[in-house]
């Protein structure tokens, strides 16, 4: 005679999983194996949905759980229903609500994962038809994103913070679930300045950066200020779209720039400039560009958002491997992407490069790719926005960082894809020899002699 596995008497007499242990022992063993964090949250959602389906009447469900306990109840259900499959299916998400997407990008090597995900099939793998749209400059990226002409975008890592806070635009809740690249920038000077390597000799220089809200702006300001120059008085800094930097250097409109590649290496290739230093020499492992979406898009299209993030995380992992860099250079060189000679891109991505002064240098860490959006990065960026007068109001640094830099989302996605996310509490930041304590941002801002606050 068939015994109902959901009969409390049956459950109390033996373990429904078929093992030779009591339901109490099963509950203990199950508890010891319970996943934690994001995975646990998703599993609880699935389990609750299954329980509601089996016991649609609240009173019956509560009585059942009270009688046998939650762990034993789920063990019983899993003996007749493929609960593991249900959990996995939920983790995978449903079909994308919107498959045809537009993602804006600036043609620089910082955007490598976003760009290469198109020709190398990472978007298609996750059921998306993505058009990556080459865009002229960061203000255009911001404006088209705010106007919803782009579903997602390649942005500078400070931009989602600025947009969310209404700095430079009306406040719109924005998110940054993935960093695109770390390092990968340089200070490039015109050839006529090859004998002026000391920043103290740069008074009166005209510099370009890609955007006001950029790591480039903050790192350049930090660098010259540490050498005693006031970036708002002793030099001039203006925003120039990255593709126009080499032409401006050639035309003698600027003396140099702190900008992204490929335009540092392209200045060397064209013989109009030399690489003064790589930004990793100021802060090794600093963030630069990012993958960003509005909170509205993420909430209204959760499956599309998850598929996009999966594609980006996978592409970033692929790009992080040195053995893949030449293949990537070939994929992103064409006109519809970076429009650059492969040899220029290979020098950047492999780290073996000409410096413009007759030397060849080897630095495999010249650029790297790591998707994890450390909240500590966001807090440092916010301190510089505050330091230079971009951010007028007092803010809760940690809260803003957590709201915009979605470390939890990225950690969950990395685990789902088989990667090991880092411990979010363990990040050391040292800029030009000075340690940064993310728990004391106000003290950090006040520690600088040159500032605008």
PETA-V56405 format. One record per residue. N is the residue number from 1. PSI is psi as a letter, one per 20 degrees, with the letter a starting at -180 (999 if undefined). D_LAST is the distance of its C-alpha to the last C-alpha in Angstrom with 2 decimals. Layout:
N|PSI|D_LAST ; N|PSI|D_LAST
This chain:
1|p|80.38 ; 2|p|76.71 ; 3|p|74.31 ; 4|o|71.25 ; 5|i|68.27 ; 6|j|66.29 ; 7|p|68.98 ; 8|h|67.47 ; 9|g|70.82 ; 10|g|70.71 ; 11|g|67.14 ; 12|h|67.91 ; 13|h|70.93 ; 14|r|69.40 ; 15|p|66.22 ; 16|i|65.85 ; 17|i|64.45 ; 18|i|67.94 ; 19|r|67.02 ; 20|l|69.19 ; 21|r|66.72 ; 22|r|66.06 ; 23|h|63.42 ; 24|g|61.62 ; 25|h|61.52 ; 26|g|60.33 ; 27|g|57.49 ; 28|g|56.52 ; 29|h|56.72 ; 30|g|54.78 ; 31|h|52.01 ; 32|h|51.71 ; 33|j|51.29 ; 34|p|48.83 ; 35|r|45.92 ; 36|r|42.41 ; 37|c|39.10 ; 38|g|39.07 ; 39|g|42.75 ; 40|g|43.78 ; 41|g|42.00 ; 42|g|43.82 ; 43|h|47.11 ; 44|h|46.90 ; 45|g|46.42 ; 46|g|49.53 ; 47|g|51.55 ; 48|h|50.84 ; 49|h|51.91 ; 50|g|55.11 ; 51|g|55.94 ; 52|h|55.58 ; 53|h|57.88 ; 54|g|60.50 ; 55|m|60.32 ; 56|h|59.27 ; 57|p|60.25 ; 58|g|57.54 ; 59|g|60.10 ; 60|g|61.99 ; 61|g|58.86 ; 62|g|57.71 ; 63|g|61.23 ; 64|g|61.45 ; 65|h|58.17 ; 66|h|59.12 ; 67|g|62.53 ; 68|i|61.64 ; 69|q|57.93 ; 70|g|55.23 ; 71|g|55.71 ; 72|h|59.48 ; 73|g|59.17 ; 74|h|57.09 ; 75|h|59.47 ; 76|g|62.35 ; 77|g|60.78 ; 78|i|59.93 ; 79|i|63.62 ; 80|i|64.64 ; 81|q|61.51 ; 82|m|59.47 ; 83|h|56.31 ; 84|h|54.83 ; 85|g|55.39 ; 86|g|53.75 ; 87|g|50.66 ; 88|g|50.51 ; 89|h|51.06 ; 90|g|48.24 ; 91|h|45.89 ; 92|h|46.91 ; 93|r|46.08 ; 94|a|48.09 ; 95|q|48.50 ; 96|p|45.42 ; 97|h|45.11 ; 98|o|44.10 ; 99|h|45.50 ; 100|o|44.74 ; 101|q|41.03 ; 102|p|38.81 ; 103|o|35.99 ; 104|q|33.86 ; 105|q|32.85 ; 106|p|31.56 ; 107|m|34.23 ; 108|r|32.56 ; 109|i|33.70 ; 110|h|30.74 ; 111|j|32.65 ; 112|g|35.81 ; 113|g|36.53 ; 114|g|36.01 ; 115|g|38.20 ; 116|h|40.90 ; 117|h|41.39 ; 118|f|43.16 ; 119|h|45.78 ; 120|j|46.25 ; 121|j|46.99 ; 122|h|44.35 ; 123|g|43.66 ; 124|h|47.40 ; 125|h|48.08 ; 126|k|46.19 ; 127|k|47.91 ; 128|q|45.36 ; 129|n|45.95 ; 130|p|42.58 ; 131|o|41.99 ; 132|p|39.14 ; 133|o|37.91 ; 134|p|36.55 ; 135|q|33.59 ; 136|g|32.17 ; 137|r|28.39 ; 138|h|25.56 ; 139|h|24.99 ; 140|g|28.72 ; 141|g|28.62 ; 142|g|25.99 ; 143|g|27.91 ; 144|h|31.28 ; 145|g|30.13 ; 146|h|28.80 ; 147|j|32.09 ; 148|k|34.03 ; 149|h|35.76 ; 150|p|34.76 ; 151|h|35.50 ; 152|r|33.12 ; 153|q|31.14 ; 154|o|29.87 ; 155|q|26.08 ; 156|q|23.23 ; 157|h|22.06 ; 158|i|18.54 ; 159|g|20.34 ; 160|h|21.89 ; 161|g|18.60 ; 162|g|17.11 ; 163|g|20.46 ; 164|h|20.71 ; 165|i|17.37 ; 166|k|18.07 ; 167|o|15.28 ; 168|i|17.17 ; 169|r|20.32 ; 170|q|21.91 ; 171|p|21.48 ; 172|p|24.52 ; 173|p|25.21 ; 174|q|25.45 ; 175|q|26.55 ; 176|n|26.60 ; 177|i|29.66 ; 178|p|30.05 ; 179|q|28.30 ; 180|g|30.41 ; 181|q|29.79 ; 182|q|28.15 ; 183|b|27.68 ; 184|j|29.48 ; 185|r|27.09 ; 186|r|27.25 ; 187|o|26.08 ; 188|p|28.98 ; 189|q|29.67 ; 190|q|32.39 ; 191|h|35.60 ; 192|i|35.35 ; 193|k|32.44 ; 194|i|34.43 ; 195|j|34.47 ; 196|m|30.71 ; 197|i|29.61 ; 198|o|27.17 ; 199|h|23.64 ; 200|i|23.53 ; 201|j|26.14 ; 202|j|24.11 ; 203|p|22.63 ; 204|i|23.42 ; 205|q|24.02 ; 206|o|23.63 ; 207|q|22.61 ; 208|q|23.06 ; 209|r|21.58 ; 210|h|23.18 ; 211|q|20.37 ; 212|h|16.67 ; 213|m|16.64 ; 214|q|18.53 ; 215|h|18.78 ; 216|g|19.91 ; 217|g|16.70 ; 218|h|14.67 ; 219|h|17.50 ; 220|g|17.95 ; 221|g|14.38 ; 222|g|14.71 ; 223|g|18.16 ; 224|h|17.67 ; 225|h|14.64 ; 226|i|16.99 ; 227|j|19.49 ; 228|j|17.48 ; 229|p|16.74 ; 230|o|13.59 ; 231|i|14.06 ; 232|i|13.08 ; 233|h|15.29 ; 234|h|17.98 ; 235|r|19.01 ; 236|q|19.08 ; 237|p|18.57 ; 238|q|20.38 ; 239|p|21.68 ; 240|p|25.39 ; 241|p|27.60 ; 242|g|28.84 ; 243|i|32.50 ; 244|j|31.77 ; 245|g|30.05 ; 246|g|33.29 ; 247|h|34.73 ; 248|h|31.74 ; 249|g|32.02 ; 250|h|35.75 ; 251|j|35.37 ; 252|k|33.04 ; 253|h|30.32 ; 254|q|27.84 ; 255|h|27.97 ; 256|a|26.93 ; 257|q|25.03 ; 258|o|23.56 ; 259|r|25.60 ; 260|q|27.95 ; 261|q|31.61 ; 262|j|34.25 ; 263|i|32.73 ; 264|g|32.00 ; 265|h|35.59 ; 266|h|36.87 ; 267|h|35.57 ; 268|g|37.61 ; 269|h|40.55 ; 270|i|40.56 ; 271|k|40.26 ; 272|i|37.26 ; 273|r|34.61 ; 274|q|34.18 ; 275|o|32.02 ; 276|g|29.76 ; 277|q|28.68 ; 278|q|28.45 ; 279|h|25.12 ; 280|i|26.97 ; 281|h|26.97 ; 282|g|23.19 ; 283|o|23.34 ; 284|o|26.84 ; 285|j|27.08 ; 286|q|23.79 ; 287|r|24.06 ; 288|e|24.13 ; 289|r|26.08 ; 290|r|27.32 ; 291|p|29.92 ; 292|q|28.56 ; 293|q|30.26 ; 294|q|29.49 ; 295|h|30.23 ; 296|g|32.85 ; 297|g|34.72 ; 298|h|34.70 ; 299|h|36.02 ; 300|h|38.57 ; 301|m|39.83 ; 302|h|39.58 ; 303|h|42.41 ; 304|g|41.15 ; 305|g|37.70 ; 306|g|39.37 ; 307|g|41.58 ; 308|g|38.72 ; 309|h|36.76 ; 310|g|39.95 ; 311|g|40.57 ; 312|g|37.08 ; 313|g|37.24 ; 314|g|40.73 ; 315|h|39.87 ; 316|g|36.89 ; 317|g|39.22 ; 318|g|41.76 ; 319|h|39.26 ; 320|i|38.16 ; 321|p|41.68 ; 322|h|42.24 ; 323|i|45.86 ; 324|i|44.82 ; 325|h|42.54 ; 326|h|45.28 ; 327|g|46.57 ; 328|g|43.13 ; 329|g|42.69 ; 330|h|45.97 ; 331|h|45.03 ; 332|i|41.73 ; 333|h|42.83 ; 334|r|44.76 ; 335|h|43.83 ; 336|i|42.82 ; 337|e|40.20 ; 338|h|38.66 ; 339|l|41.30 ; 340|q|41.15 ; 341|p|43.88 ; 342|h|44.52 ; 343|h|44.40 ; 344|g|40.75 ; 345|h|39.85 ; 346|g|42.03 ; 347|h|40.31 ; 348|g|36.93 ; 349|h|38.22 ; 350|h|40.57 ; 351|j|38.29 ; 352|o|41.02 ; 353|q|39.76 ; 354|p|40.15 ; 355|i|37.12 ; 356|i|38.16 ; 357|j|39.03 ; 358|i|42.45 ; 359|q|41.52 ; 360|p|41.88 ; 361|q|39.52 ; 362|o|39.93 ; 363|n|37.05 ; 364|h|38.00 ; 365|j|34.42 ; 366|g|33.08 ; 367|q|32.56 ; 368|r|33.35 ; 369|p|33.40 ; 370|o|32.45 ; 371|i|31.90 ; 372|p|30.31 ; 373|m|26.91 ; 374|p|25.37 ; 375|h|22.86 ; 376|h|21.15 ; 377|g|20.48 ; 378|g|18.77 ; 379|g|16.52 ; 380|g|15.51 ; 381|g|14.88 ; 382|h|12.72 ; 383|h|10.51 ; 384|h|10.19 ; 385|h|9.66 ; 386|g|6.64 ; 387|h|5.60 ; 388|j|6.56 ; 389|j|5.54 ; 390|h|9.05 ; 391|o|8.82 ; 392|g|7.92 ; 393|q|10.33 ; 394|q|10.94 ; 395|r|13.70 ; 396|n|16.58 ; 397|g|15.89 ; 398|h|19.56 ; 399|g|21.04 ; 400|g|19.33 ; 401|g|20.35 ; 402|h|23.88 ; 403|h|24.26 ; 404|g|23.53 ; 405|o|24.60 ; 406|m|28.19 ; 407|h|29.29 ; 408|g|32.17 ; 409|g|33.66 ; 410|h|33.56 ; 411|g|35.06 ; 412|g|37.85 ; 413|h|38.58 ; 414|g|38.71 ; 415|g|41.21 ; 416|h|43.23 ; 417|j|43.56 ; 418|j|44.64 ; 419|r|41.50 ; 420|o|39.95 ; 421|q|36.34 ; 422|r|34.18 ; 423|o|33.13 ; 424|i|29.73 ; 425|i|28.64 ; 426|n|29.35 ; 427|p|26.74 ; 428|p|25.45 ; 429|p|22.44 ; 430|p|22.15 ; 431|o|20.09 ; 432|l|21.39 ; 433|i|22.89 ; 434|p|19.95 ; 435|q|20.73 ; 436|p|18.48 ; 437|o|19.22 ; 438|i|18.63 ; 439|i|19.36 ; 440|l|16.32 ; 441|h|13.34 ; 442|g|10.83 ; 443|h|12.43 ; 444|g|12.24 ; 445|g|8.50 ; 446|i|8.50 ; 447|i|11.54 ; 448|p|10.35 ; 449|h|10.81 ; 450|o|9.42 ; 451|r|5.93 ; 452|j|3.82 ; 453|999|0.00
